[in-house]
Amino acid sequence: MTKNRKTAFALTLAGVMMLGTACGSGNGAEGGSNSEKGDAKGKDVSISFIHWRGEDAKVFNTLIEKFEQENPGIKVKMDIYPSEQYQSTAQAKLLDGTTGDVFAAMPGAQFEAIAKAGLFTDLTNEPFVGNFSQNLIQVGVKDGKQLAIPLQLVYNMPIYNVGLFEKYGLEEPKDWEEFLQVCETLKQNGITPIAFPGSDIGPGQFMNPMMMNNAPDEDIFEKLEAGEAKLTEEWWVKTLTQFKELNDKGYLQKDSLGTKKDAAGALFAQEKAAMLATGSYMLATNKEQNPNLKQQLLAPITVPADQAQYEGIHTTTFMLALNSKSKHPEEAKKFIEFLSRKDIAGEYANETGQHVTVEGVEYTSEELQNTAVWMNKKTRFQPRYFIMNGEIQKAVTNSIQAVLAGFAPEKAAEEAQAVVDQQLKLGNK
């Protein structure tokens, strides 16, 4: 990783204490204008807003209503897609300019692909960029240009049920053996230790804390894509072996590979599972389903305690962007500016349980106040987002699913590395 790139991604969370994936349906009506007073014919203009956060639909509906009241003549039509579908199809939806005037992008492979396609509008000189903590939005910078602005600060590591941990006298584990002991105690008491959404987002989320100390080199995936590291090496085989151990010991729910995010979340919310292997973005949804839940975050430490370099994982994501093909760029820009306001970002944060990158936001929700402690811990930017090649990223996550399906870790690693080798021969195109 270049020095500038590493600086951009190795974000420091200390000092940002003031900072303040899914299905859904669209919202909004046709209408809008090319200016606040409407176009030459006096017609409203409708702008399209697309993203993957179905669990945020309710608050976005409220915010869109406020925006439309403040901006007569502009209407916002929102469409939400499942996160896995969004990652693979969002770029195609943007091409003709009729969908996604404003869109959210994921860091890593999707960001790189959309940038390569020229679908981002440069936002560098827009005044509203100054509303954000600058060190937290660097992931949206490419070639010195602010192409997208991450709104969310997320912790991609398991959520745990504090009440169940207290009930069975469990403390946050400091190494792998303690993590296994915690899981065994829960299992012996009839509680599923870990709810794992293995059929959609689970592999891509849980891989990050599982590998963060097995491969503490932040350049590891850049080296993989340069042919300087291999998935058949000890760092990844060990990670797959530990996934297999969790599965073989019965610490994941039955049929984890057939479990989607919402079903895994329901197991956790119903207190049938003590941990949910997703991330902080599900805190509010869990609490909505079970108001009595007390939640906190933890990451499995897969190495001896004295060898651990990282305590957890963070990401800045939900990167707000303006489609370069948009037929209504000024109206779309107004909507991004609206979402970047401190009061609006604060409402979004507290209603959705998301930390945000807008400066000066006050967190009032219990979940955000409880998890704000992670801003002072040593967390690593989500390693998966350093995989810029989409096929390689799929090969990595598929190898996790393979070991849960019964493959030997070494075999799963070999097959994933074969995909990497093929992509290297193709020049990572």
C-alpha positions in Angstrom: 0.0 0.0 0.0 1.3 3.4 -0.9 2.0 5.8 1.9 -0.8 8.2 0.8 -3.3 5.3 0.5 -2.4 3.9 3.9 -2.8 7.3 5.4 -6.3 7.6 3.8 -7.4 4.2 5.2 -5.7 4.0 8.5 -8.1 6.2 10.2 -7.7 7.4 13.7 -10.9 7.3 15.8 -9.5 9.0 18.9 -10.4 12.6 18.9 -13.7 12.2 17.0 -15.9 11.8 20.1 -18.0 14.7 18.9 -19.1 12.7 15.8 -22.3 12.3 16.5 -27.5 -4.6 4.7 -31.3 -5.6 3.4 -34.6 -5.3 1.6 -37.1 -2.4 1.1 -39.4 -0.6 -1.2 -39.2 2.8 -2.8 -40.7 6.0 -1.5 -41.4 9.3 -3.1 -43.5 10.8 -5.8 -42.8 11.9 -9.3 -42.0 15.6 -9.5 -39.3 18.2 -8.8 -37.6 21.1 -10.7 -34.4 22.1 -12.4 -34.3 24.9 -9.9 -36.1 25.8 -6.7 -38.8 27.6 -8.8 -39.3 24.7 -11.2 -38.2 24.3 -14.8 -39.2 26.4 -17.7 -42.6 24.7 -18.0 -43.2 24.9 -14.3 -43.1 21.2 -13.8 -41.6 19.4 -10.8 -38.5 17.3 -11.1 -38.2 13.9 -9.5 -34.7 12.7 -8.5 -33.8 9.1 -7.8 -32.1 8.0 -4.6 -30.9 4.4 -4.4 -29.1 2.5 -1.7 -29.1 -0.9 0.1 -30.2 0.1 3.7 -33.7 -1.3 3.9 -33.7 -1.0 7.7 -33.3 2.8 7.2 -36.3 3.2 5.0 -38.5 4.6 7.8 -36.2 7.4 8.8 -35.3 8.2 5.2 -39.0 8.5 4.4 -39.2 11.1 7.1 -36.1 13.0 6.0 -37.3 13.0 2.4 -40.6 14.5 3.4 -38.7 17.3 5.2 -36.5 17.9 2.2 -39.4 18.1 -0.1 -41.1 20.6 2.2 -38.0 22.8 2.3 -37.5 22.4 -1.5 -40.8 22.9 -3.2 -40.6 21.5 -6.8 -38.1 18.7 -6.0 -39.4 15.3 -5.3 -37.2 12.3 -4.2 -38.1 8.8 -5.3 -36.2 6.2 -3.1 -35.5 2.7 -4.2 -33.7 0.2 -1.9 -32.1 -3.1 -3.0 -30.7 -6.1 -1.0 -27.1 -5.4 -0.2 -25.6 -8.3 -2.2 -27.7 -7.4 -5.2 -26.8 -3.7 -4.9 -23.1 -4.5 -4.8 -23.3 -6.3 -8.1 -25.9 -4.3 -10.0 -25.7 -0.7 -8.8 -23.2 0.4 -11.5 -25.5 -0.8 -14.3 -28.5 1.0 -12.8 -26.5 4.3 -13.0 -25.6 4.2 -16.7 -28.5 6.0 -18.3 -28.9 8.7 -15.7 -32.6 7.9 -14.9 -31.8 5.9 -11.8 -29.6 7.0 -8.9 -29.2 10.7 -9.3 -28.0 10.4 -5.7 -26.7 7.0 -4.8 -24.8 5.3 -2.0 -21.6 3.3 -2.8 -19.6 0.8 -0.8 -15.8 1.3 -0.4 -13.4 -1.1 -2.1 -14.3 -3.0 -5.3 -17.6 -1.2 -5.9 -16.1 2.3 -5.4 -13.2 1.5 -7.7 -15.4 0.0 -10.4 -17.8 3.0 -10.4 -14.9 5.4 -10.4 -13.3 3.6 -13.4 -16.7 3.9 -15.2 -16.6 7.7 -14.7 -20.0 7.7 -12.9 -19.0 9.8 -9.9 -19.3 13.6 -10.0 -16.3 15.4 -8.3 -17.6 17.0 -5.1 -14.2 18.3 -3.9 -15.2 22.0 -4.0 -18.7 21.7 -2.6 -19.1 23.7 0.6 -21.0 20.8 2.3 -17.9 18.6 2.3 -16.7 20.7 5.1 -19.5 19.4 7.3 -17.7 16.1 7.6 -14.7 15.0 9.7 -12.1 15.1 7.0 -10.0 12.1 8.2 -13.1 9.9 8.1 -14.1 10.6 4.5 -10.7 9.9 2.8 -12.0 6.5 1.7 -14.1 8.5 -0.9 -11.1 10.2 -2.3 -9.4 9.1 -5.6 -6.7 10.9 -7.5 -7.1 13.8 -5.1 -10.8 14.2 -5.8 -13.6 13.7 -3.3 -15.8 11.5 -5.4 -18.1 10.2 -2.6 -18.7 11.1 1.0 -19.1 8.3 3.6 -22.0 9.1 5.9 -21.7 6.1 8.3 -19.1 5.1 10.8 -19.7 1.4 11.3 -18.1 -1.3 13.5 -18.1 -4.6 11.5 -17.8 -7.1 14.3 -20.2 -9.2 16.4 -22.9 -7.6 18.6 -23.4 -9.5 21.9 -26.3 -9.7 24.4 -24.9 -8.1 27.6 -27.7 -9.6 29.7 -27.0 -13.2 28.6 -23.2 -12.6 29.2 -24.0 -11.4 32.7 -26.5 -14.2 33.4 -23.8 -16.8 32.7 -20.9 -14.9 34.3 -19.1 -14.3 31.0 -16.6 -11.6 30.3 -15.4 -10.4 26.9 -12.7 -12.9 25.8 -9.1 -11.8 25.4 -7.9 -14.6 23.2 -9.1 -17.5 21.1 -9.3 -20.0 23.9 -11.4 -17.7 26.0 -13.6 -17.0 23.0 -14.2 -20.8 22.6 -14.9 -21.2 26.3 -17.5 -18.4 26.1 -19.1 -20.2 23.2 -19.1 -23.5 25.0 -20.7 -22.1 28.1 -23.5 -20.6 26.1 -24.0 -23.8 24.1 -24.2 -25.9 27.3 -26.9 -23.6 28.6 -29.0 -24.0 25.5 -28.1 -20.7 23.8 -26.7 -20.6 20.3 -23.4 -18.8 20.7 -23.3 -17.1 17.3 -26.1 -16.2 14.8 -24.3 -16.2 11.5 -26.0 -15.1 8.2 -24.0 -17.4 6.1 -26.1 -17.1 2.9 -25.6 -13.4 2.4 -23.5 -10.8 4.4 -22.0 -13.0 7.1 -18.8 -14.2 5.4 -17.9 -10.7 4.2 -18.5 -9.2 7.6 -17.2 -11.8 10.1 -14.0 -12.5 8.1 -12.7 -9.0 9.1 -12.4 -9.5 12.9 -11.5 -13.2 12.4 -8.5 -12.3 10.2 -7.4 -8.9 11.6 -4.8 -10.3 14.0 -4.0 -13.4 11.9 -2.8 -11.0 9.2 -2.0 -7.7 10.9 -0.3 -6.4 7.9 -2.7 -3.9 6.5 -1.2 -4.3 3.0 -2.1 -8.1 2.9 -4.8 -7.9 0.3 -2.9 -5.4 -1.8 -0.1 -7.9 -1.8 -2.5 -10.7 -2.6 -3.7 -8.8 -5.7 0.0 -8.0 -6.6 0.9 -11.7 -6.4 3.1 -11.1 -3.4 0.9 -13.0 -0.9 -1.3 -16.1 -1.3 -4.5 -17.4 0.4 -2.7 -20.7 0.8 -0.4 -19.2 3.3 -0.8 -19.6 7.1 -2.7 -16.3 7.7 -5.7 -17.3 5.6 -5.6 -21.1 6.2 -5.6 -20.4 10.0 -8.6 -18.1 9.6 -10.5 -20.7 7.6 -9.5 -23.3 10.2 -11.0 -21.2 13.0 -14.2 -20.8 11.0 -14.4 -24.5 10.7 -13.7 -25.0 14.4 -16.7 -22.7 15.3 -18.9 -24.7 13.0 -17.7 -28.1 14.0 -18.2 -27.4 17.7 -21.8 -26.3 17.1 -21.2 -22.6 17.9 -23.0 -21.4 14.8 -26.7 -22.0 14.4 -27.8 -25.0 12.3 -28.0 -24.4 8.6 -25.9 -21.2 8.9 -25.3 -21.3 5.1 -29.0 -21.1 4.6 -29.5 -18.2 7.0 -29.9 -14.6 5.7 -29.3 -11.5 7.7 -32.8 -10.8 8.8 -33.2 -14.4 10.1 -29.9 -14.3 12.0 -31.0 -10.9 13.5 -34.3 -12.4 14.6 -32.4 -15.3 16.4 -30.4 -12.7 18.3 -33.3 -10.3 19.0 -35.3 -13.3 20.4 -32.3 -14.0 22.7 -31.9 -17.5 21.2 -28.4 -16.5 20.1 -25.9 -14.5 22.3 -23.9 -13.0 19.5 -24.8 -11.7 16.0 -21.9 -11.9 13.5 -22.7 -8.7 11.6 -22.0 -5.2 12.9 -23.1 -2.1 14.6 -25.5 -1.2 11.8 -28.0 -3.7 13.2 -28.1 -2.3 16.8 -31.2 -0.2 16.2 -33.1 -3.0 14.3 -32.3 -5.4 17.1 -33.6 -3.0 19.8 -36.7 -2.3 17.8 -37.5 -6.0 17.8 -36.6 -6.4 21.5 -36.7 -3.2 23.5 -35.2 -5.0 26.5 -31.9 -5.8 24.8 -28.7 -4.4 26.2 -26.1 -4.6 23.4 -22.4 -4.2 23.1 -19.7 -5.1 20.5 -16.8 -7.5 20.7 -14.4 -9.0 18.2 -12.9 -12.5 18.5 -9.2 -12.3 19.3 -7.8 -15.2 17.3 -4.3 -15.0 18.7 -2.8 -15.0 22.2 -3.7 -11.8 23.9 -0.1 -10.5 23.9 0.1 -10.9 20.1 -3.1 -9.0 19.3 -2.5 -5.8 17.5 -6.2 -4.8 16.9 -9.3 -4.8 19.1 -11.9 -4.5 16.4 -12.9 -3.4 13.0 -14.4 -0.1 11.7 -15.6 1.1 8.3 -16.7 4.4 6.9 -19.3 3.5 4.3 -22.7 4.4 2.8 -20.8 6.8 0.5 -23.1 9.5 -0.8 -22.4 10.3 -4.4 -23.8 12.3 -7.3 -24.3 10.4 -10.6 -22.3 12.0 -13.4 -25.1 10.9 -15.8 -27.8 12.7 -13.7 -30.1 14.9 -15.7 -30.8 17.0 -12.6 -27.4 17.5 -10.9 -28.3 20.7 -9.0 -31.4 19.1 -7.4 -29.4 16.0 -6.6 -26.7 18.1 -5.0 -29.2 19.9 -2.8 -30.3 16.5 -1.4 -26.7 15.5 -0.5 -26.2 18.9 1.1 -29.4 18.3 3.1 -28.2 14.9 4.4 -24.9 16.5 5.4 -26.5 19.0 7.8 -25.7 18.4 11.5 -29.4 18.3 12.5 -30.4 16.0 9.7 -27.4 13.7 10.2 -28.1 13.6 13.9 -31.7 12.6 13.3 -30.5 9.9 10.9 -27.9 8.6 13.4 -30.1 8.4 16.5 -33.1 6.9 14.6 -31.0 4.2 12.8 -28.3 3.5 15.5 -25.5 4.6 13.1 -22.5 6.6 14.1 -21.9 9.2 11.4 -19.0 11.2 9.9 -20.7 14.6 10.2 -19.0 16.7 12.8 -20.8 18.0 15.9 -23.6 15.4 16.0 -25.0 14.6 19.5 -25.8 11.0 20.1 -28.9 10.5 22.2 -29.7 6.8 21.5 -28.6 4.3 24.1 -26.9 2.1 21.6 -24.8 4.9 20.2 -23.8 6.1 23.6 -22.9 2.6 24.7 -20.8 1.8 21.7 -19.1 5.2 21.5 -16.3 3.6 23.6 -15.1 2.0 20.4 -14.0 5.4 19.2 -11.0 5.2 21.6 -10.1 1.6 20.9 -7.5 0.4 18.4 -9.6 -0.6 15.4 -8.6 -1.5 11.9 -10.3 -0.4 8.7 -12.3 -3.3 7.3 -9.7 -5.5 5.4 -12.3 -6.8 2.9 -12.6 -3.3 1.4 -8.9 -3.4 0.4 -9.8 -6.1 -2.1 -10.3 -4.0 -5.2 -11.0 -6.9 -7.6 -14.6 -8.1 -7.3 -13.8 -11.7 -8.4 -11.1 -12.0 -5.9 -13.3 -10.6 -3.2 -15.9 -13.3 -4.0 -13.3 -16.0 -4.0 -12.2 -15.0 -0.5 -15.8 -15.0 0.9 -16.7 -18.2 -1.0 -13.8 -20.0 0.7 -15.4 -19.3 4.1 -18.7 -20.8 2.8 -16.8 -23.7 1.5 -15.3 -24.7 4.8 -18.7 -24.4 6.5 -20.0 -26.7 3.8 -17.4 -29.3 4.7 -14.3 -28.5 2.7 -10.9 -28.8 4.3 -9.5 -25.3 4.9 -6.4 -26.1 2.8 -8.6 -27.2 -0.1 -10.8 -24.1 0.1 -7.8 -21.9 0.2 -6.3 -23.6 -2.8 -9.5 -23.1 -4.9 -9.7 -19.5 -3.9 -6.1 -18.9 -4.7 -6.7 -20.5 -8.2 -9.2 -17.7 -8.8 -6.7 -15.1 -7.7 -4.1 -16.5 -10.0 -6.5 -16.4 -12.9 -7.4 -12.8 -12.2 -3.7 -11.9 -12.1 -3.2 -13.5 -15.5 -6.1 -11.4 -16.8 -4.4 -8.3 -15.4 -7.0 -7.8 -12.7 -9.5 -6.6 -15.3 
